[in-house]
Amino acid sequence: MRKISFILFLFLQFALAASAQLQFVFVPELHGRSVDGLGSFQLQNLSGQVLKGKLFITVRENTRNTSVVQVMTPVITITQGVSGLPKAVFHNSSFQFSPGSYGAIASQTRNFPTGEYSFCFRFVPENKNLDEYENCFDGTIQPLVPLTLLSPGLKDTICIRRPVLSWQPPLPYSQQMRFRLILTEKTAGESVESLLKNRPLLLLDHISATTITYPSANPELKEGKTYCWQVIAYEQGLIVSRSEIWEFTVKCNETPKPTFNDSYRELKFLSNGNYYIANRSIRFAFKNDYNIKKLQYSITEIEHGGKPIKSLPEIALKQGLNLIDIDLTDMDLKEGKYYVLKVFPFNEPPIEIRFVYRDFDDTVN
C-alpha cells in the first residue's frame, strides 16, 4: 500500500511539472526586502521551445490588501532550461508604484516597509496562442535590525530627574523616518504591557533624532519612582518597528557633590569658537556607537606650547549614550587658565573643546 501511495505521489509531481512548463523561483526572505531585489529570480523553461514575451511582477501587502508596485519588463526571450533576468533588462523595465503609503515608501527608499507580502510573477507571451504562466510567493518583511532602546538601560537606577533618552533606529533606516516616545509611571501590581494604555506622563511625536532630553516643560521625574518607556518608529503613517518596553527607577543613593549648575551637552555643540566655563568638572554627552570600553581623550594647556596634563582619570564607556563628568579638581589646573579637551571617537575625527577652568562654590548664597 505504501509503495502504491509513493508511485501516485511521483505521478502527481510529474503531472504538475508537465503542466507548469514555465516556472519562477523566488525567495522572499532573501530578495523580497527591496524593489531592486525583485529582479533576483530564476526561470525554468520546461516547454521545449524558446519563449518570447513580457514579465509582470506584482507586489501586494496582504494585511492592508493594497497594491505596492507593478513591474513590467520589455519583451524578453526565455531560452530552454534555467535562466535569470539580466540586470539591464530589469532596470529598463516600467515601475508603477501605488499612490498609497506603501507605494510611496517603496518609491522613495527602494525598500518595502514591514508587512505581509505576496510577490506574483506572470509571463505573457507575444504569441496569443500560448499559455500565460504565473507563480506567487508569500513573505514576511521585518526590519533587519529592530528598534532598540539604549539609555536609560533596562531596569537601570539613575539619579537624574530629566534624563537623556536614546535609542538605536531600525535598519534599514531612512531620513523620512520619525519616532514617537511614550513614558509613564509604573505602579505596584500593574503589568508593564498595560502601562502604555494609560495616559502617559510624556508623549512626544514626530521626533527626527534618536536622542532627546526629558523636556523642561514637563514636571521632573520623582525620587523613588519607577518609569516605563517605549519608542515607535513610523514612516508615511506606517509603523516600521516598536521597541520593547523598558523600565528604570529614579533613586539617588548618595548626596551628590556640589557642582556648577550645567547640563550635559553634546560634544558637537561645544566644538565652536567659544570657551566653555568648567567649574571643577566638565560635563558632556558622548555617543559610543562602536562599543568602545574606554574614552580616549587628552587635556592640554593652551599656554606654554600646549603642555599636556598628566594622570588623567580613566573613563569607562558603555554602548550607546554616555553622560561624562570629568572631575578637574585633582589635575592641578590653574584658576582662569585656558585648556583644550580633545576627545578621540573611534574611526572619526577628534573633537576639541576649549574651556576656562574655574574653582568656586556656587552653592553659597
Sequence and secondary structure as in RCSB ss.txt:
>XXXX:A:sequence
MRKISFILFLFLQFALAASAQLQFVFVPELHGRSVDGLGSFQLQNLSGQVLKGKLFITVRENTRNTSVVQVMTPV
ITITQGVSGLPKAVFHNSSFQFSPGSYGAIASQTRNFPTGEYSFCFRFVPENKNLDEYENCFDGTIQPLVPLTLL
SPGLKDTICIRRPVLSWQPPLPYSQQMRFRLILTEKTAGESVESLLKNRPLLLLDHISATTITYPSANPELKEGK
TYCWQVIAYEQGLIVSRSEIWEFTVKCNETPKPTFNDSYRELKFLSNGNYYIANRSIRFAFKNDYNIKKLQYSIT
EIEHGGKPIKSLPEIALKQGLNLIDIDLTDMDLKEGKYYVLKVFPFNEPPIEIRFVYRDFDDTVN
>XXXX:A:secstr
 HHHHHHHHHHHHHHHHHH  EEEE  HHHHSSBSGGGG  EEEE SSS EEEEEEEEEEETTTTEEEEEEE   
EEE SEEEE  HHHHHTSEEEE SSHHHHHHHHHSB  SEEEEEEEEEEESSTTS  EEEEEEEEE  SB  EEE
ES TTEEE  SS EEEEE  BS  TT EEEEEEEEE TT  HHHHTTS  SEEEEEE SSEEE  TTS    TT 
EEEEEEEEEETTEEEEE   EEEEE  SS      S   EEHHHHSSSS EEEESEEEEEEEETT  SB  EEEE
ESSTTT B  S    B  SEEEEEEEE TTTT  TT EEEEEE  TTS  EEEEEEEE   TT  
